[in-house]
Amino acid sequence: MRTRTWHVVAALVAGFMTTSLAACEEDETGKDGFTVGLLLPSRTVPRWERSDRPLVEKRLKQLCPHCTLEYANAQNDAMRQRQQMSSMITKGVRVLILDATDTRALRSSIQEAHEAGVPVVAYDRLADGPISGYVSFDGAQVGRLQGEALLKAMGDKANGGNVVMMNGDPTSPNAAWFRGGALSVVSGKVKIGRSYDTQGWSTESAHANMSAAMAALGPDRIDGVLAANDAIAAGVISALKSARVRELPPVTGQDADLDAVQRIVRGEQYMTVYKPFKAEADAAVAMAVALGRGEDLREIATTTTNSPTTRHIPSVLLTPRAVTVDKIKPTLLKDGVYSVDQICITELRPACEKAGLIRSEDK
């Protein structure tokens, strides 16, 4: 993998977007009037519908006013997503943005797109097959942020304490990426009492797995939970509360879901990992528009990535950020991800005041 300093990413992507927008505005002949297909994997994780889809739609209209978006959600069904891809190719989309439900199962569909002359931008997770571009976050860093935060929250128990690992869906390469990053931090410092894969990143599966961990280890002998994302963290915390655990162990997360941010304010979840979805969507749309026009991605990509099937894929890997209760204001509020009113619902006003998110006179 070749890399360049991340400080240039924003400038490169912004520069491309400015140029592309100007070109679109100048061209009224319909040259840019092609269709971009967006395929997202599920509705289980809130970010796909709440953040990614509207951000991609908005940026596509800004970069290419004559372009249209064809959208489909696979709802955790790889066969459905394959059918959605085939349908889009048949309808004549010029480029696809794909977050694969199952990165291996979609390989034949990606090959089909390639043979039809439809380039595919892998979004958030890297799929097998002839991918033309890739946009995501540094998954190893996501795991490291989770591991570092968990050790800090565990305090003295970080030396030999029991941790339950609640990993992501085994069909996603990101799950292994996150797990590897976390283990690079916590291995040799804590005991991994139990480790589970969470099918479909499902809250319900996480609840069942956490119940099994408590049955095996005892609820009072779990000193921390390394949950791969916020949907999993929700299941973990629900299981702990159902078991009437009085003092919840620190629990990690990822995606900065609104429910998770509110759990952090309550003191139920220790942290989440914020991945600025706008930057990810912007980079993916920039790649898609460039590919739709037959342009090179070298001015957009800041690194290259190798998949099991394809080498030197032009890539943008963005930087994630850890969010604990004291970091909500300078990250999520500052970036406009949520407003104070969205986070600080009535029952959370006292906790929000304690966290410095509101003043007493605002209650």
C-alpha positions as CSV (number, residue, x, y, z in Angstrom):
1,M,0.0,0.0,0.0
2,R,1.4,3.4,-0.9
3,T,0.3,6.3,1.4
4,R,0.4,10.0,1.5
5,T,-0.1,12.2,4.5
6,W,-3.8,12.6,5.3
7,H,-3.4,16.4,5.5
8,V,-3.8,16.5,1.8
9,V,-7.0,14.5,1.5
10,A,-9.4,17.3,2.2
11,A,-7.6,19.6,-0.3
12,L,-7.5,16.9,-3.0
13,V,-11.1,15.9,-2.7
14,A,-12.3,19.5,-2.3
15,G,-10.3,20.6,-5.3
16,F,-11.7,17.8,-7.5
17,M,-15.3,18.6,-6.3
18,T,-14.9,22.3,-7.1
19,T,-13.6,21.5,-10.6
20,S,-16.3,18.9,-11.2
21,L,-19.1,21.2,-10.0
22,A,-17.9,24.0,-12.3
23,A,-17.7,21.6,-15.2
24,C,-21.3,20.4,-14.5
25,E,-22.6,23.9,-14.3
26,E,-21.0,24.9,-17.6
27,D,-22.3,21.8,-19.5
28,E,-26.0,22.0,-20.3
29,T,-25.9,19.5,-23.1
30,G,-26.6,16.5,-20.9
31,K,-23.1,15.1,-21.0
32,D,-23.2,14.6,-17.3
33,G,-26.7,13.2,-17.2
34,F,-25.9,9.6,-16.3
35,T,-27.2,7.4,-13.5
36,V,-25.2,6.4,-10.4
37,G,-26.3,3.3,-8.5
38,L,-26.1,3.2,-4.7
39,L,-26.4,-0.2,-3.0
40,L,-26.4,-0.2,0.8
41,P,-26.3,-3.4,2.9
42,S,-29.0,-3.2,5.6
43,R,-31.3,-1.3,7.8
44,T,-30.0,-2.9,11.0
45,V,-27.3,-0.2,11.3
46,P,-29.0,3.2,11.5
47,R,-26.3,5.1,9.7
48,W,-27.0,3.7,6.2
49,E,-30.5,5.3,5.9
50,R,-30.1,8.2,8.3
51,S,-26.6,9.4,7.1
52,D,-25.0,7.7,4.1
53,R,-28.0,7.7,1.7
54,P,-29.0,11.3,2.1
55,L,-25.3,12.5,2.1
56,V,-24.6,10.6,-1.2
57,E,-27.8,12.0,-2.8
58,K,-27.0,15.6,-1.8
59,R,-23.4,15.5,-2.9
60,L,-24.3,13.9,-6.2
61,K,-26.7,16.7,-7.0
62,Q,-24.0,19.3,-6.0
63,L,-21.3,17.7,-8.1
64,C,-23.3,16.7,-11.1
65,P,-26.8,18.3,-11.3
66,H,-27.7,16.3,-14.4
67,C,-26.9,13.0,-12.7
68,T,-29.6,10.8,-11.1
69,L,-29.3,8.3,-8.3
70,E,-30.8,4.7,-8.4
71,Y,-31.0,3.4,-4.8
72,A,-31.5,0.0,-3.2
73,N,-31.0,-1.5,0.2
74,A,-30.3,-5.3,0.5
75,Q,-31.7,-5.7,4.1
76,N,-28.9,-8.1,5.0
77,D,-29.7,-10.4,2.0
78,A,-26.7,-11.1,-0.3
79,M,-28.9,-12.7,-2.9
80,R,-31.2,-9.7,-2.9
81,Q,-28.2,-7.4,-3.4
82,R,-27.0,-9.4,-6.3
83,Q,-30.4,-9.1,-7.9
84,Q,-30.4,-5.4,-7.2
85,M,-27.0,-5.0,-8.9
86,S,-28.1,-7.0,-12.0
87,S,-31.2,-4.8,-12.3
88,M,-29.2,-1.6,-12.1
89,I,-26.8,-2.8,-14.7
90,T,-29.7,-3.8,-17.0
91,K,-31.3,-0.4,-16.5
92,G,-28.0,1.2,-17.7
93,V,-26.4,2.8,-14.7
94,R,-23.0,4.1,-15.6
95,V,-21.3,3.5,-12.3
96,L,-22.1,1.8,-9.0
97,I,-21.3,2.7,-5.3
98,L,-21.5,-0.6,-3.4
99,D,-21.4,-1.5,0.2
100,A,-21.5,-5.2,-0.1
101,T,-23.7,-7.2,2.2
102,D,-21.3,-10.2,1.7
103,T,-18.1,-9.2,0.2
104,R,-17.3,-12.6,-1.3
105,A,-20.9,-13.4,-2.4
106,L,-21.0,-10.3,-4.5
107,R,-17.8,-11.1,-6.4
108,S,-19.7,-12.6,-9.4
109,S,-21.9,-9.5,-9.6
110,I,-19.0,-7.2,-9.5
111,Q,-17.5,-9.2,-12.3
112,E,-20.8,-8.9,-14.2
113,A,-20.6,-5.1,-13.8
114,H,-17.0,-5.0,-15.0
115,E,-17.8,-7.0,-18.1
116,A,-20.7,-4.6,-18.8
117,G,-18.4,-1.6,-18.5
118,V,-19.9,-0.4,-15.2
119,P,-17.1,0.5,-12.7
120,V,-17.8,-0.2,-9.0
121,V,-16.7,1.9,-6.1
122,A,-16.5,-0.1,-2.9
123,Y,-18.0,1.9,-0.1
124,D,-17.1,1.4,3.5
125,R,-16.0,-2.2,3.1
126,L,-13.8,-3.7,0.4
127,A,-15.4,-6.4,-1.8
128,D,-13.7,-9.1,-3.9
129,G,-13.6,-8.7,-7.7
130,P,-12.5,-6.0,-10.1
131,I,-13.2,-2.9,-7.9
132,S,-12.3,0.4,-9.5
133,G,-12.2,2.6,-6.4
134,Y,-12.5,2.2,-2.6
135,V,-13.5,4.6,0.2
136,S,-13.6,3.8,3.9
137,F,-12.0,4.5,7.2
138,D,-8.8,2.9,8.6
139,G,-10.4,-0.1,10.3
140,A,-7.3,-1.0,12.3
141,Q,-7.4,2.5,13.8
142,V,-11.0,2.0,14.7
143,G,-10.1,-1.1,16.6
144,R,-7.1,0.6,18.3
145,L,-9.3,3.5,19.4
146,Q,-11.8,1.0,20.9
147,G,-9.0,-1.0,22.7
148,E,-7.3,2.1,24.1
149,A,-10.5,3.6,25.4
150,L,-11.5,0.3,27.0
151,L,-8.2,-0.1,28.8
152,K,-8.5,3.5,30.1
153,A,-12.0,2.9,31.3
154,M,-11.1,-0.3,33.0
155,G,-8.5,1.4,35.2
156,D,-6.8,-1.1,37.5
157,K,-8.8,-4.0,36.0
158,A,-7.0,-3.4,32.7
159,N,-4.2,-5.5,34.2
160,G,-5.6,-9.1,33.8
161,G,-9.3,-8.2,33.8
162,N,-11.9,-10.2,31.9
163,V,-13.1,-8.8,28.6
164,V,-15.8,-10.1,26.3
165,M,-15.2,-9.4,22.6
166,M,-18.4,-8.9,20.7
167,N,-17.1,-8.9,17.1
168,G,-18.9,-7.8,13.9
169,D,-20.4,-10.0,11.2
170,P,-17.9,-12.6,10.0
171,T,-18.9,-12.0,6.3
172,S,-17.5,-8.4,6.5
173,P,-13.8,-7.9,6.1
174,N,-14.2,-4.8,8.3
175,A,-15.1,-7.0,11.3
176,A,-11.7,-8.8,11.1
177,W,-10.0,-5.4,10.6
178,F,-11.6,-3.9,13.7
179,R,-10.8,-7.0,15.8
180,G,-7.2,-7.0,14.7
181,G,-6.8,-3.4,15.6
182,A,-8.4,-3.9,19.0
183,L,-6.3,-7.0,19.8
184,S,-3.1,-5.2,18.9
185,V,-3.8,-3.0,21.9
186,V,-5.4,-5.3,24.5
187,S,-3.6,-8.6,23.9
188,G,-1.4,-9.5,26.8
189,K,-3.0,-6.9,29.1
190,V,-6.5,-8.4,29.6
191,K,-8.0,-11.9,29.5
192,I,-10.4,-12.5,26.6
193,G,-13.1,-14.4,28.6
194,R,-15.3,-15.0,25.6
195,S,-15.4,-13.9,22.0
196,Y,-18.4,-13.9,19.7
197,D,-19.2,-13.1,16.1
198,T,-22.4,-11.1,15.6
199,Q,-24.4,-12.2,12.6
200,G,-25.7,-9.2,10.6
201,W,-24.3,-6.8,13.3
202,S,-27.6,-7.5,14.9
203,T,-28.6,-6.1,18.3
204,E,-30.7,-9.2,19.0
205,S,-27.7,-11.5,18.3
206,A,-25.5,-9.4,20.5
207,H,-28.1,-9.6,23.3
208,A,-28.1,-13.4,23.0
209,N,-24.3,-13.6,22.9
210,M,-23.9,-11.4,25.9
211,S,-26.4,-13.4,27.9
212,A,-24.3,-16.5,27.0
213,A,-21.2,-14.8,28.2
214,M,-22.7,-13.9,31.5
215,A,-24.0,-17.5,31.9
216,A,-20.4,-18.8,31.3
217,L,-18.4,-16.2,33.2
218,G,-20.8,-14.7,35.7
219,P,-22.1,-11.2,35.3
220,D,-19.9,-9.8,38.0
221,R,-16.7,-11.2,36.4
222,I,-16.9,-9.2,33.2
223,D,-14.7,-6.1,33.5
224,G,-15.2,-4.7,30.0
225,V,-16.9,-5.4,26.7
226,L,-15.3,-4.7,23.4
227,A,-18.3,-4.2,21.2
228,A,-17.6,-3.7,17.5
229,N,-20.3,-1.1,16.8
230,D,-23.2,0.7,18.4
231,A,-25.9,-1.8,17.4
232,I,-23.9,-4.5,19.1
233,A,-23.3,-2.3,22.1
234,A,-27.1,-1.8,22.4
235,G,-27.6,-5.5,22.6
236,V,-24.8,-5.9,25.1
237,I,-26.2,-3.2,27.4
238,S,-29.7,-4.5,27.1
239,A,-28.5,-8.0,28.2
240,L,-26.6,-6.5,31.2
241,K,-29.6,-4.5,32.3
242,S,-31.9,-7.5,31.9
243,A,-29.6,-9.5,34.2
244,R,-29.8,-6.6,36.7
245,V,-26.1,-5.9,36.6
246,R,-25.9,-2.8,38.9
247,E,-22.6,-1.4,37.8
248,L,-22.2,-1.8,34.1
249,P,-18.8,-2.5,32.8
250,P,-17.3,-0.1,30.2
251,V,-18.7,-0.9,26.7
252,T,-17.2,0.4,23.4
253,G,-19.0,1.1,20.1
254,Q,-18.7,2.6,16.7
255,D,-20.8,4.7,14.3
256,A,-21.9,7.5,16.7
257,D,-25.6,6.4,16.4
258,L,-27.9,8.9,18.2
259,D,-29.0,6.2,20.6
260,A,-25.4,5.4,21.5
261,V,-24.6,9.0,22.1
262,Q,-27.5,9.2,24.5
263,R,-26.3,6.0,26.2
264,I,-22.9,7.7,26.6
265,V,-24.5,10.7,28.2
266,R,-26.4,8.4,30.6
267,G,-23.2,6.6,31.5
268,E,-24.3,3.3,30.1
269,Q,-21.9,3.1,27.1
270,Y,-18.3,4.4,27.5
271,M,-17.4,5.4,24.0
272,T,-18.2,5.2,20.3
273,V,-16.0,5.8,17.2
274,Y,-17.1,8.7,15.1
275,K,-16.4,8.3,11.4
276,P,-17.3,11.5,9.6
277,F,-19.7,10.0,7.1
278,K,-19.9,13.2,5.0
279,A,-16.3,13.0,4.1
280,E,-16.8,9.3,3.2
281,A,-19.8,10.0,1.1
282,D,-18.1,13.0,-0.6
283,A,-15.1,11.0,-1.6
284,A,-17.3,8.1,-2.9
285,V,-19.4,10.5,-5.0
286,A,-16.2,12.2,-6.3
287,M,-14.9,8.8,-7.5
288,A,-18.2,7.8,-9.0
289,V,-18.6,11.0,-11.0
290,A,-15.0,10.8,-12.2
291,L,-15.5,7.2,-13.3
292,G,-18.8,8.0,-14.9
293,R,-17.0,10.6,-17.1
294,G,-14.1,8.2,-17.8
295,E,-11.6,10.2,-15.8
296,D,-8.7,8.9,-13.8
297,L,-8.9,8.6,-10.0
298,R,-5.3,9.5,-9.2
299,E,-6.3,13.1,-8.3
300,I,-8.8,11.8,-5.7
301,A,-7.1,8.7,-4.3
302,T,-4.6,9.1,-1.5
303,T,-3.5,5.5,-1.2
304,T,-4.0,2.1,-2.9
305,T,-5.4,-1.0,-1.3
306,N,-5.0,-4.7,-2.3
307,S,-8.0,-7.0,-2.0
308,P,-7.8,-10.9,-2.3
309,T,-8.5,-10.5,-6.0
310,T,-7.3,-7.1,-7.1
311,R,-4.1,-5.1,-6.5
312,H,-3.5,-1.4,-6.3
313,I,-7.1,-0.2,-6.0
314,P,-7.3,3.6,-5.8
315,S,-8.4,4.4,-2.3
316,V,-9.3,7.0,0.2
317,L,-9.0,5.9,3.8
318,L,-10.3,8.4,6.3
319,T,-9.4,9.0,9.9
320,P,-11.9,7.9,12.7
321,R,-12.1,9.6,16.1
322,A,-12.9,8.3,19.5
323,V,-15.9,10.0,21.3
324,T,-16.4,9.7,25.0
325,V,-18.8,12.0,26.9
326,D,-16.3,14.8,27.1
327,K,-15.7,14.7,23.3
328,I,-19.3,14.9,22.1
329,K,-19.3,18.7,22.0
330,P,-16.0,19.2,19.9
331,T,-16.9,16.4,17.5
332,L,-20.5,15.5,16.9
333,L,-22.0,18.9,17.9
334,K,-19.2,20.9,16.2
335,D,-19.6,19.0,12.9
336,G,-23.4,19.3,13.0
337,V,-24.0,15.6,13.1
338,Y,-26.6,16.2,15.9
339,S,-28.1,19.2,17.6
340,V,-28.2,19.6,21.4
341,D,-32.0,19.1,21.3
342,Q,-31.6,15.8,19.5
343,I,-29.2,14.4,22.1
344,C,-30.5,16.1,25.2
345,I,-34.1,14.9,25.3
346,T,-36.1,15.8,28.5
347,E,-34.9,12.9,30.6
348,L,-31.3,13.5,29.7
349,R,-31.2,17.3,30.5
350,P,-29.6,16.8,33.9
351,A,-27.0,14.5,32.5
352,C,-26.4,16.8,29.6
353,E,-25.8,19.7,32.0
354,K,-23.3,17.6,33.9
355,A,-21.6,16.8,30.7
356,G,-21.3,20.4,29.7
357,L,-23.6,20.1,26.7
358,I,-26.2,22.5,28.1
359,R,-26.3,25.2,30.8
360,S,-28.6,25.1,33.8
361,E,-30.6,28.0,32.5
362,D,-31.2,26.0,29.2
363,K,-33.0,23.2,31.1
